[in-house]
Amino acid sequence: MSITIEFTPWGRFRARQKKTEIRSWLRRIGQAGTEAFRRGMGRYPPASNPGAWPNSRTGLLRSTIKYEVGGGGSFEYNVTIGTGAPYSMFLRRGTSRMARRKMSDDALSEGVRKAGRLGHWAEWTRG
């Protein structure tokens, strides 16, 4: 009686990114961050407190808050939250007479926290 053990290799496995899953997650971050930014803003007067979301005088800042999902090349994706208000950089950085307020970078952090984890962003394929 003889026993033969034979190994047959499986072939190559490769991971392939699920672009739709990644972009969907980035959209959730953008939506959650934009909503947090808008909800955090109060009405003027009074002026907002240092380190808080800015209060709105005219509605320009609130109405121009948007997010954009880009990329899609080889693992190069991005989400951006921003505003088109010309004075937004003064709010974000502060000035010699005014302390910094929460802005798009804080909105992105909030969006990441609220969007949850990225699901199954890769799948295994033979090839």
MDAnalysis code that builds the backbone (N, CA, C; Angstrom):
import MDAnalysis as mda
import numpy as np

u = mda.Universe.empty(381, n_residues=127, atom_resindex=np.repeat(np.arange(127), 3), trajectory=True)
u.add_TopologyAttr("name", ["N", "CA", "C"] * 127)
u.add_TopologyAttr("resid", np.arange(1, 128))
u.add_TopologyAttr("resname", ["MET", "SER", "ILE", "THR", "ILE", "GLU", "PHE", "THR", "PRO", "TRP", "GLY", "ARG", "PHE", "ARG", "ALA", "ARG", "GLN", "LYS", "LYS", "THR", "GLU", "ILE", "ARG", "SER", "TRP", "LEU", "ARG", "ARG", "ILE", "GLY", "GLN", "ALA", "GLY", "THR", "GLU", "ALA", "PHE", "ARG", "ARG", "GLY", "MET", "GLY", "ARG", "TYR", "PRO", "PRO", "ALA", "SER", "ASN", "PRO", "GLY", "ALA", "TRP", "PRO", "ASN", "SER", "ARG", "THR", "GLY", "LEU", "LEU", "ARG", "SER", "THR", "ILE", "LYS", "TYR", "GLU", "VAL", "GLY", "GLY", "GLY", "GLY", "SER", "PHE", "GLU", "TYR", "ASN", "VAL", "THR", "ILE", "GLY", "THR", "GLY", "ALA", "PRO", "TYR", "SER", "MET", "PHE", "LEU", "ARG", "ARG", "GLY", "THR", "SER", "ARG", "MET", "ALA", "ARG", "ARG", "LYS", "MET", "SER", "ASP", "ASP", "ALA", "LEU", "SER", "GLU", "GLY", "VAL", "ARG", "LYS", "ALA", "GLY", "ARG", "LEU", "GLY", "HIS", "TRP", "ALA", "GLU", "TRP", "THR", "ARG", "GLY"])
u.atoms.positions = np.array([
    [0.847, -1.167, 0.000],
    [0.000, 0.000, 0.000],
    [0.898, 1.236, 0.000],
    [0.560, 2.182, -0.864],
    [1.326, 3.412, -0.882],
    [0.363, 4.599, -0.828],
    [0.809, 5.652, -0.150],
    [0.014, 6.890, -0.030],
    [0.765, 7.976, -0.771],
    [0.037, 8.671, -1.598],
    [0.635, 9.778, -2.341],
    [-0.040, 11.075, -1.895],
    [0.774, 12.044, -1.530],
    [0.255, 13.379, -1.191],
    [0.716, 14.311, -2.287],
    [-0.241, 14.994, -2.839],
    [0.080, 15.868, -3.953],
    [-0.428, 17.283, -3.652],
    [0.381, 18.250, -3.911],
    [-0.025, 19.654, -3.715],
    [-0.330, 20.266, -5.072],
    [-1.505, 20.828, -5.175],
    [-1.884, 21.528, -6.389],
    [-2.065, 23.006, -6.031],
    [-1.238, 23.880, -6.554],
    [-1.367, 25.309, -6.217],
    [-2.681, 25.885, -6.744],
    [-3.179, 26.882, -6.045],
    [-4.450, 27.497, -6.390],
    [-4.345, 28.470, -7.545],
    [-3.244, 28.905, -7.860],
    [-3.157, 30.000, -8.820],
    [-3.117, 31.315, -8.058],
    [-3.032, 32.367, -8.773],
    [-2.852, 33.672, -8.139],
    [-4.190, 34.273, -7.724],
    [-4.186, 34.912, -6.568],
    [-5.328, 35.683, -6.113],
    [-4.916, 37.141, -6.104],
    [-5.830, 37.986, -6.452],
    [-5.550, 39.418, -6.429],
    [-6.706, 40.136, -5.769],
    [-6.371, 41.215, -5.103],
    [-7.408, 42.051, -4.509],
    [-7.790, 43.124, -5.515],
    [-9.080, 43.321, -5.669],
    [-9.571, 44.364, -6.565],
    [-10.436, 45.308, -5.734],
    [-10.176, 46.592, -5.856],
    [-10.933, 47.565, -5.085],
    [-12.364, 47.668, -5.599],
    [-13.278, 47.878, -4.689],
    [-14.681, 48.085, -5.039],
    [-14.911, 49.596, -5.077],
    [-14.768, 50.168, -6.236],
    [-14.836, 51.624, -6.379],
    [-16.168, 52.190, -5.914],
    [-17.256, 51.506, -6.211],
    [-18.566, 52.032, -5.809],
    [-18.708, 52.067, -4.292],
    [-18.159, 51.068, -3.603],
    [-18.226, 51.037, -2.144],
    [-17.401, 52.177, -1.540],
    [-16.222, 52.405, -2.081],
    [-15.352, 53.476, -1.583],
    [-15.997, 54.833, -1.821],
    [-16.501, 55.060, -3.022],
    [-17.128, 56.355, -3.336],
    [-18.396, 56.576, -2.513],
    [-19.143, 55.534, -2.258],
    [-20.346, 55.643, -1.431],
    [-19.985, 56.063, -0.004],
    [-18.927, 55.472, 0.536],
    [-18.470, 55.833, 1.878],
    [-18.003, 57.288, 1.923],
    [-17.269, 57.712, 0.906],
    [-16.814, 59.105, 0.865],
    [-17.998, 60.062, 0.731],
    [-19.018, 59.682, -0.013],
    [-20.232, 60.510, -0.098],
    [-20.913, 60.620, 1.264],
    [-20.952, 59.511, 2.010],
    [-21.542, 59.554, 3.356],
    [-20.760, 60.507, 4.257],
    [-19.433, 60.492, 4.135],
    [-18.606, 61.427, 4.910],
    [-18.941, 62.859, 4.515],
    [-18.985, 63.133, 3.217],
    [-19.292, 64.481, 2.738],
    [-20.665, 64.960, 3.180],
    [-21.663, 64.101, 3.073],
    [-23.020, 64.481, 3.483],
    [-23.090, 64.735, 4.979],
    [-22.513, 63.830, 5.779],
    [-22.558, 63.988, 7.230],
    [-21.783, 65.227, 7.677],
    [-20.640, 65.480, 7.059],
    [-19.851, 66.657, 7.418],
    [-20.539, 67.945, 7.042],
    [-21.144, 67.980, 5.860],
    [-21.879, 69.168, 5.420],
    [-23.069, 69.440, 6.332],
    [-23.797, 68.393, 6.701],
    [-24.935, 68.557, 7.608],
    [-24.479, 69.044, 8.980],
    [-23.371, 68.503, 9.497],
    [-22.850, 68.938, 10.796],
    [-22.461, 70.411, 10.754],
    [-21.837, 70.836, 9.671],
    [-21.432, 72.231, 9.497],
    [-22.672, 73.130, 9.525],
    [-23.661, 72.795, 8.708],
    [-24.879, 73.627, 8.635],
    [-25.653, 73.632, 9.954],
    [-25.798, 72.463, 10.566],
    [-26.545, 72.390, 11.828],
    [-25.833, 73.118, 12.957],
    [-24.501, 73.128, 12.913],
    [-23.739, 73.775, 13.974],
    [-23.794, 75.287, 13.934],
    [-24.110, 75.825, 12.774],
    [-24.143, 77.285, 12.636],
    [-25.386, 77.864, 13.308],
    [-25.173, 78.936, 14.046],
    [-26.287, 79.636, 14.676],
    [-26.647, 80.888, 13.887],
    [-27.531, 81.703, 14.462],
    [-27.948, 82.959, 13.835],
    [-27.235, 84.120, 14.520],
    [-26.896, 85.107, 13.740],
    [-26.277, 86.332, 14.250],
    [-27.388, 87.352, 14.481],
    [-27.374, 88.199, 15.489],
    [-26.448, 88.229, 16.614],
    [-26.780, 87.139, 17.618],
    [-25.915, 86.831, 18.482],
    [-24.583, 87.364, 18.731],
    [-23.546, 86.689, 17.835],
    [-22.340, 87.198, 17.904],
    [-21.230, 86.562, 17.191],
    [-20.967, 85.201, 17.822],
    [-20.441, 84.286, 17.049],
    [-20.137, 82.954, 17.572],
    [-18.954, 83.019, 18.532],
    [-18.877, 82.024, 19.386],
    [-17.773, 81.939, 20.338],
    [-16.523, 81.394, 19.651],
    [-15.335, 81.760, 20.128],
    [-14.108, 81.205, 19.575],
    [-14.125, 79.677, 19.637],
    [-13.746, 79.037, 18.534],
    [-13.708, 77.587, 18.480],
    [-15.046, 76.932, 18.190],
    [-16.118, 77.722, 18.071],
    [-17.451, 77.184, 17.764],
    [-17.726, 77.342, 16.272],
    [-18.792, 76.716, 15.813],
    [-19.208, 76.942, 14.423],
    [-19.588, 78.405, 14.277],
    [-19.339, 79.019, 13.125],
    [-19.672, 80.437, 12.954],
    [-21.188, 80.652, 12.919],
    [-21.615, 81.796, 13.388],
    [-23.016, 82.180, 13.267],
    [-23.219, 82.874, 11.925],
    [-24.415, 82.773, 11.392],
    [-24.701, 83.281, 10.053],
    [-25.370, 84.647, 10.109],
    [-24.823, 85.599, 9.371],
    [-25.447, 86.923, 9.234],
    [-26.324, 86.976, 7.998],
    [-25.764, 86.614, 6.851],
    [-26.484, 86.776, 5.571],
    [-26.944, 85.453, 4.973],
    [-26.392, 84.349, 5.410],
    [-26.721, 83.044, 4.844],
    [-25.784, 82.621, 3.721],
    [-24.861, 83.501, 3.314],
    [-23.940, 83.170, 2.223],
    [-23.054, 81.977, 2.578],
    [-22.486, 81.995, 3.765],
    [-21.602, 80.901, 4.172],
    [-22.372, 79.584, 4.168],
    [-23.523, 79.560, 4.805],
    [-24.328, 78.333, 4.893],
    [-24.758, 77.843, 3.512],
    [-25.140, 78.751, 2.636],
    [-25.665, 78.344, 1.325],
    [-24.579, 77.855, 0.368],
    [-23.319, 78.170, 0.648],
    [-22.249, 77.741, -0.263],
    [-21.461, 76.539, 0.260],
    [-21.884, 75.961, 1.374],
    [-21.195, 74.775, 1.896],
    [-21.532, 73.597, 0.992],
    [-20.487, 72.946, 0.471],
    [-20.668, 71.817, -0.438],
    [-19.581, 70.792, -0.188],
    [-19.842, 69.584, -0.661],
    [-18.801, 68.558, -0.625],
    [-18.626, 68.003, -2.028],
    [-17.448, 67.438, -2.258],
    [-17.133, 66.854, -3.562],
    [-16.286, 65.603, -3.346],
    [-16.650, 64.543, -4.052],
    [-15.887, 63.296, -4.025],
    [-15.130, 63.205, -5.337],
    [-13.842, 62.944, -5.262],
    [-13.028, 62.877, -6.466],
    [-12.132, 61.664, -6.468],
    [-11.342, 61.563, -7.494],
    [-10.386, 60.473, -7.616],
    [-11.005, 59.242, -8.246],
    [-10.422, 58.124, -7.954],
    [-10.895, 56.872, -8.505],
    [-9.818, 56.135, -9.255],
    [-8.642, 56.743, -9.311],
    [-7.507, 56.061, -9.931],
    [-7.047, 54.947, -9.011],
    [-5.826, 54.557, -9.137],
    [-5.347, 53.447, -8.315],
    [-5.238, 53.879, -6.856],
    [-6.280, 53.627, -6.118],
    [-6.384, 53.919, -4.682],
    [-6.205, 55.397, -4.354],
    [-6.563, 56.274, -5.250],
    [-6.477, 57.704, -4.992],
    [-7.880, 58.293, -5.021],
    [-8.490, 58.363, -3.857],
    [-9.825, 58.918, -3.711],
    [-9.742, 60.089, -2.744],
    [-10.701, 60.997, -2.820],
    [-10.714, 62.099, -1.867],
    [-12.123, 62.630, -1.705],
    [-12.344, 63.266, -0.572],
    [-13.579, 64.002, -0.320],
    [-13.167, 65.354, 0.235],
    [-13.818, 66.385, -0.258],
    [-13.519, 67.751, 0.142],
    [-14.806, 68.421, 0.580],
    [-14.756, 69.148, 1.686],
    [-15.872, 69.979, 2.125],
    [-15.358, 71.405, 2.140],
    [-16.120, 72.306, 1.561],
    [-15.679, 73.692, 1.511],
    [-16.840, 74.641, 1.324],
    [-16.501, 75.895, 1.268],
    [-17.495, 76.948, 1.084],
    [-16.936, 77.984, 0.123],
    [-17.807, 78.620, -0.609],
    [-17.392, 79.637, -1.558],
    [-17.410, 81.050, -0.998],
    [-17.703, 81.191, 0.281],
    [-17.736, 82.531, 0.879],
    [-16.323, 83.107, 0.920],
    [-16.137, 84.338, 0.418],
    [-14.789, 84.907, 0.350],
    [-14.130, 85.116, 1.713],
    [-14.894, 85.206, 2.765],
    [-14.342, 85.454, 4.091],
    [-14.123, 84.168, 4.893],
    [-14.327, 83.018, 4.283],
    [-14.245, 81.756, 5.028],
    [-12.840, 81.486, 5.584],
    [-11.803, 81.916, 4.895],
    [-10.443, 81.699, 5.404],
    [-10.182, 82.481, 6.688],
    [-10.796, 83.641, 6.827],
    [-10.635, 84.403, 8.074],
    [-11.263, 83.642, 9.232],
    [-12.422, 83.022, 8.970],
    [-13.074, 82.231, 10.004],
    [-12.254, 80.991, 10.343],
    [-11.700, 80.347, 9.332],
    [-10.948, 79.106, 9.539],
    [-9.632, 79.349, 10.263],
    [-8.922, 80.396, 9.879],
    [-7.601, 80.661, 10.462],
    [-7.633, 81.629, 11.636],
    [-8.669, 82.445, 11.702],
    [-8.704, 83.509, 12.693],
    [-7.923, 84.711, 12.187],
    [-8.017, 85.798, 12.897],
    [-7.281, 87.023, 12.551],
    [-6.645, 87.554, 13.836],
    [-5.997, 88.692, 13.733],
    [-5.399, 89.295, 14.931],
    [-6.475, 89.774, 15.910],
    [-7.709, 89.933, 15.416],
    [-8.792, 90.430, 16.270],
    [-9.905, 89.398, 16.517],
    [-9.759, 88.216, 15.923],
    [-10.813, 87.209, 16.059],
    [-10.185, 85.817, 16.108],
    [-10.626, 85.009, 17.041],
    [-10.125, 83.631, 17.149],
    [-10.739, 82.748, 16.060],
    [-10.075, 81.667, 15.778],
    [-10.514, 80.696, 14.781],
    [-11.886, 80.132, 15.132],
    [-12.660, 79.827, 14.105],
    [-13.953, 79.151, 14.255],
    [-13.852, 77.764, 13.622],
    [-14.783, 76.890, 13.963],
    [-14.849, 75.582, 13.302],
    [-15.205, 75.807, 11.848],
    [-14.556, 75.039, 10.964],
    [-14.841, 75.174, 9.539],
    [-14.766, 73.813, 8.867],
    [-14.393, 73.791, 7.590],
    [-14.465, 72.575, 6.780],
    [-13.617, 71.424, 7.307],
    [-12.442, 71.707, 7.874],
    [-11.622, 70.617, 8.414],
    [-12.316, 69.947, 9.592],
    [-13.004, 70.737, 10.400],
    [-13.771, 70.179, 11.509],
    [-14.989, 69.416, 10.983],
    [-15.588, 69.926, 9.913],
    [-16.730, 69.245, 9.303],
    [-16.310, 67.885, 8.746],
    [-15.129, 67.807, 8.139],
    [-14.638, 66.523, 7.642],
    [-14.425, 65.531, 8.781],
    [-13.843, 65.985, 9.871],
    [-13.642, 65.112, 11.031],
    [-14.973, 64.601, 11.554],
    [-15.940, 65.481, 11.627],
    [-17.284, 65.098, 12.072],
    [-17.908, 64.103, 11.101],
    [-17.732, 64.336, 9.808],
    [-18.267, 63.431, 8.788],
    [-17.670, 62.046, 8.875],
    [-16.368, 61.967, 9.097],
    [-15.699, 60.665, 9.234],
    [-16.259, 59.925, 10.445],
    [-16.443, 60.638, 11.534],
    [-16.968, 60.023, 12.757],
    [-18.391, 59.505, 12.543],
    [-19.224, 60.284, 11.861],
    [-20.625, 59.902, 11.676],
    [-20.849, 58.895, 10.559],
    [-19.979, 58.864, 9.573],
    [-20.178, 57.970, 8.422],
    [-19.906, 56.515, 8.769],
    [-19.192, 56.272, 9.828],
    [-18.891, 54.893, 10.200],
    [-17.727, 54.344, 9.401],
    [-17.517, 53.071, 9.559],
    [-16.367, 52.420, 8.922],
    [-16.647, 52.124, 7.465],
    [-15.592, 52.070, 6.718],
    [-15.676, 51.642, 5.330],
    [-15.911, 50.145, 5.328],
    [-16.902, 49.711, 4.569],
    [-17.251, 48.288, 4.519],
    [-16.226, 47.477, 3.761],
    [-16.672, 46.525, 3.036],
    [-15.790, 45.642, 2.267],
    [-15.371, 46.350, 0.988],
    [-14.250, 47.010, 1.054],
    [-13.801, 47.849, -0.066],
    [-12.958, 47.096, -1.079],
    [-12.658, 45.841, -0.782],
    [-11.867, 45.045, -1.728],
    [-12.481, 43.663, -1.840],
    [-12.272, 43.046, -2.977],
    [-12.718, 41.671, -3.175],
    [-11.586, 40.874, -3.794],
    [-11.544, 39.604, -3.501],
    [-10.500, 38.732, -4.026],
    [-10.944, 38.151, -5.345],
    [-10.043, 38.148, -6.299],
    [-10.333, 37.580, -7.608],
    [-9.203, 36.645, -7.996],
    [-9.502, 35.691, -8.807],
    [-8.448, 34.819, -9.346],
    [-7.902, 35.431, -10.597],
    [-6.645, 35.240, -10.824],
    [-6.125, 35.752, -12.072],
    [-4.695, 36.041, -12.103],
])
